[in-house]
Amino acid sequence: LLVASYDNFLYAYDPGGGEMLWRQMMAGRLTFEPLALNPGTVAVAAFDSDEITVVQVADGRVTARWVVADERIFAGLVARNGLVVVPVER
């Protein structure tokens, strides 16, 4: 179970017992749900940030950070035709 939190962390919990498995700090406040890139990886965008963080679901390890130049992200990420669409301010 993944929980995107307003405290800048992405949390993973065991859905059976509720135990926290890991937490990973993101680039800012998480107001959007993570976008599944494949069964084991999610992309996380923080509101008003210029960074997307790619995280492995199993252990919380960051595998990539994508910077969106001088833009700020204002809405959740969307996958379309194999691409990640990033809504930015311009």
Secondary structure, 3 states (H helix, E strand, C coil): CEEECCCCEEEEECCCCCCEEEEEECCCCCCCCCEEEECCEEEEECCCCCEEEEEECCCCCEEEEEECCCCCECCCCEEECCEEECCECC
